[in-house]
Amino acid sequence: MTNNAIRRALDADEAVFGASAATFSPTVIEVFGGLGVDFVWLDLEHGGPSPYDSTAVEELTRAADAADVELLVRIPMPEPSIVRKVVDAGVRTVLVPRIETAAELRPAVEAAFFSYDGDVGDRGVGIGRGSRWAGYDDSHVGTADDDVLVGTMIENRRALDNLESILSVPQLGFAFLGPADMEMSMSGGDPLAKHPDAVSQGIDDTLAACLDAGVPAGRILNDPEAAADAVDDGFRIVRIGSDVGAVRRVLGERLSTVTE
């Protein structure tokens, strides 16, 4: 049985809830694990260490192991070499951003697997935390694919236009919505332009397409009632907050109270 708790839950059609560690602190990862979240979101697209720095990524996976929590790592781009680096460093759930077509996504997904779509995958054998430093070991190579989960962001107009083909990429594990970037892609060059109806339609269309394709869908919802409603609607991966957001909200409210 796979050790990836996110994949186990999704295979059982169960929802998972997580929080972002924008500080990339191993301590925060351990705290989140102690709280009982299912995953800790690490956004290497917009912050943190280089995904090519295996030493730094390994420290984050060690913290996750210590706290018995999964990492969900968004890499900077759909680059197969980055995918291979992070899975060899021990990351089991990888999120690929900036996808507009199935042709862009497929090489990134294939790079995470030894066997892919009935043929040889593009992961290759390396020595790292992903193999528990065993390299080409039967217990690793024979079971690692059952432990890997690769998802894609749906975050722009062209991805919406190509939803069916993107969701049909073999061994795609999930799709995660990016409404803010989706709205930006509709702005026509004006970053302040708002298109709430079009974005809402994009969210609905993506969820419907995911349900039809049997691909779990995810999104960010900091309001607990909205998060619960999203699960009822069919979302299965929900990010419900972040370390920085929690600090800003809680300490901001306290500071306002004591300085009144």
VEXVO-195398 format. One record per residue (C-alpha): chain; x, y, z; residue number from 1. Coordinates in pm, 1 decimal. Each point is the difference from the previous one (the first is absolute). Layout:
N
<site dolo="A" xx="X" yy="Y" zz="Z" setor="NUM"/>
...
This chain:
260
<site dolo="A" xx="0.0" yy="0.0" zz="0.0" setor="1"/>
<site dolo="A" xx="121.7" yy="347.4" zz="-81.8" setor="2"/>
<site dolo="A" xx="128.8" yy="211.2" zz="288.1" setor="3"/>
<site dolo="A" xx="-126.4" yy="322.9" zz="-156.4" setor="4"/>
<site dolo="A" xx="-297.8" yy="88.1" zz="218.1" setor="5"/>
<site dolo="A" xx="-131.4" yy="253.1" zz="-253.0" setor="6"/>
<site dolo="A" xx="-7.8" yy="-259.5" zz="-274.2" setor="7"/>
<site dolo="A" xx="-162.0" yy="-257.8" zz="228.7" setor="8"/>
<site dolo="A" xx="-273.5" yy="248.4" zz="92.6" setor="9"/>
<site dolo="A" xx="-66.0" yy="105.4" zz="-359.0" setor="10"/>
<site dolo="A" xx="-12.1" yy="-362.2" zz="-114.6" setor="11"/>
<site dolo="A" xx="-270.1" yy="-52.1" zz="262.6" setor="12"/>
<site dolo="A" xx="-185.6" yy="316.3" zz="-115.8" setor="13"/>
<site dolo="A" xx="72.2" yy="172.1" zz="330.5" setor="14"/>
<site dolo="A" xx="80.4" yy="368.6" zz="47.0" setor="15"/>
<site dolo="A" xx="335.2" yy="126.3" zz="129.2" setor="16"/>
<site dolo="A" xx="66.6" yy="334.6" zz="166.6" setor="17"/>
<site dolo="A" xx="327.2" yy="186.2" zz="24.1" setor="18"/>
<site dolo="A" xx="176.2" yy="326.2" zz="70.2" setor="19"/>
<site dolo="A" xx="280.6" yy="192.0" zz="-163.0" setor="20"/>
<site dolo="A" xx="336.6" yy="47.4" zz="169.6" setor="21"/>
<site dolo="A" xx="104.3" yy="321.0" zz="-173.7" setor="22"/>
<site dolo="A" xx="298.6" yy="26.1" zz="235.9" setor="23"/>
<site dolo="A" xx="130.0" yy="-341.4" zz="-112.3" setor="24"/>
<site dolo="A" xx="82.7" yy="-67.3" zz="363.8" setor="25"/>
<site dolo="A" xx="51.3" yy="-363.5" zz="105.6" setor="26"/>
<site dolo="A" xx="-134.6" yy="104.3" zz="339.3" setor="27"/>
<site dolo="A" xx="-324.6" yy="125.0" zz="-154.3" setor="28"/>
<site dolo="A" xx="-31.3" yy="-324.1" zz="-197.1" setor="29"/>
<site dolo="A" xx="28.2" yy="-194.2" zz="326.8" setor="30"/>
<site dolo="A" xx="-255.7" yy="227.7" zz="167.9" setor="31"/>
<site dolo="A" xx="-245.0" yy="-45.7" zz="-286.1" setor="32"/>
<site dolo="A" xx="48.7" yy="-375.4" zz="15.6" setor="33"/>
<site dolo="A" xx="-74.0" yy="8.0" zz="371.3" setor="34"/>
<site dolo="A" xx="-322.9" yy="188.4" zz="-68.4" setor="35"/>
<site dolo="A" xx="-113.2" yy="-284.1" zz="-223.2" setor="36"/>
<site dolo="A" xx="-8.2" yy="156.7" zz="-347.3" setor="37"/>
<site dolo="A" xx="28.4" yy="-248.1" zz="-285.0" setor="38"/>
<site dolo="A" xx="260.1" yy="195.3" zz="-195.6" setor="39"/>
<site dolo="A" xx="232.0" yy="298.4" zz="14.0" setor="40"/>
<site dolo="A" xx="11.7" yy="208.7" zz="-317.6" setor="41"/>
<site dolo="A" xx="345.7" yy="122.4" zz="-102.0" setor="42"/>
<site dolo="A" xx="0.3" yy="250.4" zz="-285.9" setor="43"/>
<site dolo="A" xx="339.7" yy="-19.6" zz="-168.5" setor="44"/>
<site dolo="A" xx="-141.0" yy="193.3" zz="-294.7" setor="45"/>
<site dolo="A" xx="-11.8" yy="325.3" zz="195.3" setor="46"/>
<site dolo="A" xx="236.3" yy="-51.0" zz="292.3" setor="47"/>
<site dolo="A" xx="218.8" yy="-228.2" zz="204.9" setor="48"/>
<site dolo="A" xx="316.9" yy="-180.8" zz="-101.6" setor="49"/>
<site dolo="A" xx="87.0" yy="-99.4" zz="-352.5" setor="50"/>
<site dolo="A" xx="-169.2" yy="-328.6" zz="-93.8" setor="51"/>
<site dolo="A" xx="338.4" yy="-103.2" zz="-138.0" setor="52"/>
<site dolo="A" xx="146.7" yy="26.0" zz="351.9" setor="53"/>
<site dolo="A" xx="-57.3" yy="-356.9" zz="116.3" setor="54"/>
<site dolo="A" xx="163.9" yy="67.4" zz="335.6" setor="55"/>
<site dolo="A" xx="-255.2" yy="270.6" zz="83.3" setor="56"/>
<site dolo="A" xx="-295.9" yy="-203.2" zz="-126.8" setor="57"/>
<site dolo="A" xx="116.9" yy="-304.9" zz="196.5" setor="58"/>
<site dolo="A" xx="-15.5" yy="198.0" zz="325.3" setor="59"/>
<site dolo="A" xx="-362.6" yy="85.8" zz="-72.7" setor="60"/>
<site dolo="A" xx="-87.6" yy="-363.5" zz="-72.6" setor="61"/>
<site dolo="A" xx="171.8" yy="-106.9" zz="323.0" setor="62"/>
<site dolo="A" xx="-218.7" yy="241.4" zz="194.5" setor="63"/>
<site dolo="A" xx="-307.4" yy="-141.1" zz="-171.8" setor="64"/>
<site dolo="A" xx="106.4" yy="-355.0" zz="82.7" setor="65"/>
<site dolo="A" xx="53.7" yy="97.6" zz="363.5" setor="66"/>
<site dolo="A" xx="-348.4" yy="153.4" zz="16.1" setor="67"/>
<site dolo="A" xx="-167.4" yy="-279.3" zz="-200.0" setor="68"/>
<site dolo="A" xx="-141.4" yy="247.1" zz="-252.2" setor="69"/>
<site dolo="A" xx="19.2" yy="16.5" zz="-378.0" setor="70"/>
<site dolo="A" xx="159.9" yy="279.1" zz="-197.4" setor="71"/>
<site dolo="A" xx="-175.6" yy="137.0" zz="-306.4" setor="72"/>
<site dolo="A" xx="269.6" yy="182.0" zz="-193.8" setor="73"/>
<site dolo="A" xx="-70.8" yy="240.1" zz="-282.9" setor="74"/>
<site dolo="A" xx="303.9" yy="21.2" zz="-225.9" setor="75"/>
<site dolo="A" xx="83.9" yy="312.5" zz="-204.6" setor="76"/>
<site dolo="A" xx="-66.5" yy="-134.1" zz="-350.0" setor="77"/>
<site dolo="A" xx="-89.1" yy="-317.6" zz="-191.9" setor="78"/>
<site dolo="A" xx="362.1" yy="-104.5" zz="-26.5" setor="79"/>
<site dolo="A" xx="66.1" yy="-378.5" zz="17.8" setor="80"/>
<site dolo="A" xx="341.9" yy="47.2" zz="159.6" setor="81"/>
<site dolo="A" xx="-158.4" yy="187.2" zz="290.1" setor="82"/>
<site dolo="A" xx="-259.2" yy="-273.2" zz="47.2" setor="83"/>
<site dolo="A" xx="272.9" yy="-264.1" zz="16.5" setor="84"/>
<site dolo="A" xx="202.2" yy="204.4" zz="250.8" setor="85"/>
<site dolo="A" xx="-283.9" yy="52.0" zz="247.5" setor="86"/>
<site dolo="A" xx="-132.2" yy="-357.7" zz="-10.2" setor="87"/>
<site dolo="A" xx="353.0" yy="-134.5" zz="47.5" setor="88"/>
<site dolo="A" xx="30.9" yy="235.1" zz="299.5" setor="89"/>
<site dolo="A" xx="-302.9" yy="-168.4" zz="157.1" setor="90"/>
<site dolo="A" xx="-296.5" yy="208.1" zz="-117.9" setor="91"/>
<site dolo="A" xx="-294.5" yy="-225.4" zz="-84.9" setor="92"/>
<site dolo="A" xx="-260.4" yy="252.6" zz="-116.2" setor="93"/>
<site dolo="A" xx="101.1" yy="247.7" zz="-270.7" setor="94"/>
<site dolo="A" xx="-210.2" yy="281.2" zz="-144.9" setor="95"/>
<site dolo="A" xx="92.5" yy="125.1" zz="-348.3" setor="96"/>
<site dolo="A" xx="-93.6" yy="362.9" zz="-82.5" setor="97"/>
<site dolo="A" xx="-14.9" yy="207.3" zz="-319.5" setor="98"/>
<site dolo="A" xx="-166.9" yy="-266.5" zz="-209.5" setor="99"/>
<site dolo="A" xx="-207.0" yy="94.0" zz="-303.7" setor="100"/>
<site dolo="A" xx="-3.3" yy="-324.9" zz="-200.3" setor="101"/>
<site dolo="A" xx="24.8" yy="-373.9" zz="50.8" setor="102"/>
<site dolo="A" xx="323.5" yy="-1.2" zz="-200.3" setor="103"/>
<site dolo="A" xx="160.7" yy="228.9" zz="259.9" setor="104"/>
<site dolo="A" xx="-121.6" yy="-211.8" zz="290.8" setor="105"/>
<site dolo="A" xx="74.5" yy="-353.6" zz="-113.5" setor="106"/>
<site dolo="A" xx="385.0" yy="15.5" zz="17.5" setor="107"/>
<site dolo="A" xx="-16.8" yy="137.7" zz="355.1" setor="108"/>
<site dolo="A" xx="-233.5" yy="-277.7" zz="116.2" setor="109"/>
<site dolo="A" xx="204.4" yy="-267.1" zz="-175.9" setor="110"/>
<site dolo="A" xx="316.9" yy="120.8" zz="176.2" setor="111"/>
<site dolo="A" xx="-144.2" yy="-109.3" zz="335.5" setor="112"/>
<site dolo="A" xx="-55.3" yy="-365.3" zz="-92.8" setor="113"/>
<site dolo="A" xx="214.8" yy="-302.1" zz="-77.5" setor="114"/>
<site dolo="A" xx="-288.7" yy="-151.9" zz="-198.0" setor="115"/>
<site dolo="A" xx="-223.6" yy="228.3" zz="-200.1" setor="116"/>
<site dolo="A" xx="-301.0" yy="-59.6" zz="-220.6" setor="117"/>
<site dolo="A" xx="92.4" yy="-361.0" zz="-66.6" setor="118"/>
<site dolo="A" xx="364.2" yy="72.4" zz="-75.4" setor="119"/>
<site dolo="A" xx="321.0" yy="114.7" zz="169.7" setor="120"/>
<site dolo="A" xx="-34.8" yy="326.7" zz="188.0" setor="121"/>
<site dolo="A" xx="247.8" yy="285.7" zz="8.0" setor="122"/>
<site dolo="A" xx="93.0" yy="9.5" zz="368.4" setor="123"/>
<site dolo="A" xx="329.2" yy="-187.1" zz="-16.3" setor="124"/>
<site dolo="A" xx="175.4" yy="-153.0" zz="299.5" setor="125"/>
<site dolo="A" xx="176.4" yy="224.3" zz="246.7" setor="126"/>
<site dolo="A" xx="124.2" yy="-21.6" zz="356.0" setor="127"/>
<site dolo="A" xx="-183.5" yy="226.5" zz="241.5" setor="128"/>
<site dolo="A" xx="-259.2" yy="15.7" zz="275.2" setor="129"/>
<site dolo="A" xx="-266.0" yy="-112.3" zz="-247.7" setor="130"/>
<site dolo="A" xx="166.0" yy="-341.0" zz="-12.3" setor="131"/>
<site dolo="A" xx="114.4" yy="13.6" zz="364.1" setor="132"/>
<site dolo="A" xx="348.4" yy="22.2" zz="-149.7" setor="133"/>
<site dolo="A" xx="-33.8" yy="-345.4" zz="-156.9" setor="134"/>
<site dolo="A" xx="12.0" yy="103.0" zz="-366.7" setor="135"/>
<site dolo="A" xx="-86.8" yy="-287.6" zz="-233.3" setor="136"/>
<site dolo="A" xx="-162.9" yy="-215.1" zz="264.7" setor="137"/>
<site dolo="A" xx="-294.1" yy="-228.4" zz="-78.1" setor="138"/>
<site dolo="A" xx="-196.2" yy="120.8" zz="301.6" setor="139"/>
<site dolo="A" xx="27.8" yy="356.5" zz="-128.5" setor="140"/>
<site dolo="A" xx="-22.9" yy="-31.0" zz="-377.3" setor="141"/>
<site dolo="A" xx="-274.7" yy="-260.4" zz="27.3" setor="142"/>
<site dolo="A" xx="-227.7" yy="204.4" zz="226.5" setor="143"/>
<site dolo="A" xx="91.8" yy="368.6" zz="-40.0" setor="144"/>
<site dolo="A" xx="-255.8" yy="66.9" zz="-272.7" setor="145"/>
<site dolo="A" xx="-277.8" yy="-94.9" zz="242.7" setor="146"/>
<site dolo="A" xx="122.6" yy="275.5" zz="230.4" setor="147"/>
<site dolo="A" xx="19.1" yy="289.2" zz="-246.8" setor="148"/>
<site dolo="A" xx="-274.8" yy="250.7" zz="-72.7" setor="149"/>
<site dolo="A" xx="36.3" yy="271.3" zz="-265.2" setor="150"/>
<site dolo="A" xx="-254.2" yy="275.7" zz="-50.0" setor="151"/>
<site dolo="A" xx="-38.8" yy="299.4" zz="-226.0" setor="152"/>
<site dolo="A" xx="-115.6" yy="355.9" zz="50.1" setor="153"/>
<site dolo="A" xx="-299.8" yy="121.4" zz="-200.0" setor="154"/>
<site dolo="A" xx="66.4" yy="370.6" zz="13.6" setor="155"/>
<site dolo="A" xx="-41.8" yy="169.1" zz="-337.6" setor="156"/>
<site dolo="A" xx="-240.6" yy="43.5" zz="-286.8" setor="157"/>
<site dolo="A" xx="183.2" yy="-234.6" zz="-236.4" setor="158"/>
<site dolo="A" xx="3.4" yy="-279.6" zz="258.0" setor="159"/>
<site dolo="A" xx="-376.1" yy="41.3" zz="31.5" setor="160"/>
<site dolo="A" xx="-29.3" yy="-32.8" zz="-376.2" setor="161"/>
<site dolo="A" xx="203.1" yy="-323.5" zz="13.0" setor="162"/>
<site dolo="A" xx="-148.3" yy="-153.9" zz="313.7" setor="163"/>
<site dolo="A" xx="-107.8" yy="-330.2" zz="-152.6" setor="164"/>
<site dolo="A" xx="339.5" yy="-80.2" zz="-152.6" setor="165"/>
<site dolo="A" xx="193.9" yy="117.4" zz="307.3" setor="166"/>
<site dolo="A" xx="-207.1" yy="-218.7" zz="231.7" setor="167"/>
<site dolo="A" xx="51.9" yy="-298.5" zz="-229.6" setor="168"/>
<site dolo="A" xx="380.0" yy="0.9" zz="47.3" setor="169"/>
<site dolo="A" xx="88.4" yy="-349.9" zz="128.1" setor="170"/>
<site dolo="A" xx="70.1" yy="-36.6" zz="372.2" setor="171"/>
<site dolo="A" xx="-105.7" yy="357.5" zz="80.5" setor="172"/>
<site dolo="A" xx="-87.9" yy="-12.0" zz="368.3" setor="173"/>
<site dolo="A" xx="-194.9" yy="323.2" zz="53.8" setor="174"/>
<site dolo="A" xx="-73.8" yy="350.3" zz="-129.7" setor="175"/>
<site dolo="A" xx="22.2" yy="310.0" zz="218.0" setor="176"/>
<site dolo="A" xx="-179.8" yy="323.4" zz="-77.7" setor="177"/>
<site dolo="A" xx="175.5" yy="337.7" zz="-5.9" setor="178"/>
<site dolo="A" xx="-279.8" yy="260.6" zz="-15.4" setor="179"/>
<site dolo="A" xx="227.1" yy="302.0" zz="50.0" setor="180"/>
<site dolo="A" xx="224.8" yy="-85.3" zz="-294.6" setor="181"/>
<site dolo="A" xx="-305.6" yy="-109.4" zz="-194.5" setor="182"/>
<site dolo="A" xx="-144.3" yy="348.5" zz="44.3" setor="183"/>
<site dolo="A" xx="334.4" yy="156.3" zz="-89.8" setor="184"/>
<site dolo="A" xx="3.5" yy="-195.2" zz="-326.0" setor="185"/>
<site dolo="A" xx="-336.2" yy="155.4" zz="-83.5" setor="186"/>
<site dolo="A" xx="111.0" yy="354.9" zz="82.8" setor="187"/>
<site dolo="A" xx="113.5" yy="105.5" zz="-345.0" setor="188"/>
<site dolo="A" xx="312.4" yy="151.1" zz="151.8" setor="189"/>
<site dolo="A" xx="-171.6" yy="190.6" zz="280.8" setor="190"/>
<site dolo="A" xx="97.6" yy="-174.4" zz="326.7" setor="191"/>
<site dolo="A" xx="-282.2" yy="174.5" zz="186.8" setor="192"/>
<site dolo="A" xx="-270.8" yy="-114.3" zz="-241.4" setor="193"/>
<site dolo="A" xx="-250.6" yy="-230.5" zz="167.4" setor="194"/>
<site dolo="A" xx="-205.6" yy="-269.1" zz="-167.7" setor="195"/>
<site dolo="A" xx="-185.4" yy="-174.2" zz="283.5" setor="196"/>
<site dolo="A" xx="-264.4" yy="-160.4" zz="-220.5" setor="197"/>
<site dolo="A" xx="256.0" yy="-142.9" zz="-242.9" setor="198"/>
<site dolo="A" xx="218.1" yy="-128.7" zz="283.8" setor="199"/>
<site dolo="A" xx="-298.6" yy="-155.6" zz="174.6" setor="200"/>
<site dolo="A" xx="-92.2" yy="-169.4" zz="-325.7" setor="201"/>
<site dolo="A" xx="358.7" yy="-121.3" zz="-39.0" setor="202"/>
<site dolo="A" xx="-10.2" yy="-152.3" zz="347.7" setor="203"/>
<site dolo="A" xx="-331.1" yy="-172.4" zz="-70.2" setor="204"/>
<site dolo="A" xx="119.0" yy="-126.9" zz="-338.9" setor="205"/>
<site dolo="A" xx="323.4" yy="-135.2" zz="147.5" setor="206"/>
<site dolo="A" xx="-174.1" yy="-183.2" zz="282.0" setor="207"/>
<site dolo="A" xx="-254.3" yy="-149.5" zz="-239.5" setor="208"/>
<site dolo="A" xx="274.2" yy="-112.4" zz="-238.6" setor="209"/>
<site dolo="A" xx="199.7" yy="-151.4" zz="286.6" setor="210"/>
<site dolo="A" xx="-300.4" yy="-191.2" zz="126.7" setor="211"/>
<site dolo="A" xx="-71.1" yy="-129.4" zz="-350.4" setor="212"/>
<site dolo="A" xx="364.5" yy="-104.0" zz="-48.2" setor="213"/>
<site dolo="A" xx="36.6" yy="-154.3" zz="346.3" setor="214"/>
<site dolo="A" xx="281.7" yy="241.7" zz="86.4" setor="215"/>
<site dolo="A" xx="-14.0" yy="141.8" zz="356.6" setor="216"/>
<site dolo="A" xx="-31.5" yy="379.0" zz="9.9" setor="217"/>
<site dolo="A" xx="146.7" yy="241.6" zz="252.7" setor="218"/>
<site dolo="A" xx="-17.5" yy="366.2" zz="95.4" setor="219"/>
<site dolo="A" xx="84.8" yy="251.9" zz="272.3" setor="220"/>
<site dolo="A" xx="-277.1" yy="104.5" zz="237.3" setor="221"/>
<site dolo="A" xx="90.8" yy="163.2" zz="330.1" setor="222"/>
<site dolo="A" xx="-358.4" yy="18.0" zz="122.3" setor="223"/>
<site dolo="A" xx="-87.1" yy="-329.5" zz="172.8" setor="224"/>
<site dolo="A" xx="-364.5" yy="5.3" zz="-103.9" setor="225"/>
<site dolo="A" xx="95.8" yy="63.2" zz="-362.3" setor="226"/>
<site dolo="A" xx="255.7" yy="-281.3" zz="21.4" setor="227"/>
<site dolo="A" xx="-263.0" yy="-241.4" zz="131.7" setor="228"/>
<site dolo="A" xx="-240.4" yy="105.0" zz="-275.9" setor="229"/>
<site dolo="A" xx="272.7" yy="-55.1" zz="-260.7" setor="230"/>
<site dolo="A" xx="48.6" yy="-357.0" zz="121.0" setor="231"/>
<site dolo="A" xx="-374.9" yy="-55.1" zz="-25.4" setor="232"/>
<site dolo="A" xx="18.3" yy="131.7" zz="-357.4" setor="233"/>
<site dolo="A" xx="271.8" yy="-251.5" zz="-87.0" setor="234"/>
<site dolo="A" xx="337.1" yy="160.4" zz="76.0" setor="235"/>
<site dolo="A" xx="239.2" yy="-240.5" zz="167.6" setor="236"/>
<site dolo="A" xx="312.1" yy="209.5" zz="72.5" setor="237"/>
<site dolo="A" xx="-50.8" yy="321.1" zz="195.6" setor="238"/>
<site dolo="A" xx="262.9" yy="236.3" zz="134.1" setor="239"/>
<site dolo="A" xx="-153.6" yy="178.3" zz="297.4" setor="240"/>
<site dolo="A" xx="267.6" yy="247.2" zz="111.4" setor="241"/>
<site dolo="A" xx="365.0" yy="88.2" zz="40.8" setor="242"/>
<site dolo="A" xx="252.9" yy="73.6" zz="269.3" setor="243"/>
<site dolo="A" xx="51.0" yy="360.7" zz="-107.8" setor="244"/>
<site dolo="A" xx="-372.3" yy="58.2" zz="-43.7" setor="245"/>
<site dolo="A" xx="-72.0" yy="-138.0" zz="346.7" setor="246"/>
<site dolo="A" xx="265.5" yy="222.2" zz="160.0" setor="247"/>
<site dolo="A" xx="-125.2" yy="309.8" zz="-180.0" setor="248"/>
<site dolo="A" xx="-359.9" yy="-64.2" zz="96.0" setor="249"/>
<site dolo="A" xx="44.9" yy="-105.6" zz="363.5" setor="250"/>
<site dolo="A" xx="271.8" yy="245.2" zz="100.2" setor="251"/>
<site dolo="A" xx="-157.1" yy="275.7" zz="-208.2" setor="252"/>
<site dolo="A" xx="-327.2" yy="-38.8" zz="189.0" setor="253"/>
<site dolo="A" xx="178.4" yy="-11.1" zz="335.3" setor="254"/>
<site dolo="A" xx="209.5" yy="306.3" zz="-79.1" setor="255"/>
<site dolo="A" xx="-309.1" yy="192.2" zz="-104.5" setor="256"/>
<site dolo="A" xx="-169.3" yy="-95.5" zz="324.9" setor="257"/>
<site dolo="A" xx="280.5" yy="96.2" zz="236.7" setor="258"/>
<site dolo="A" xx="72.3" yy="330.9" zz="-176.8" setor="259"/>
<site dolo="A" xx="-358.7" yy="124.1" zz="-10.3" setor="260"/>
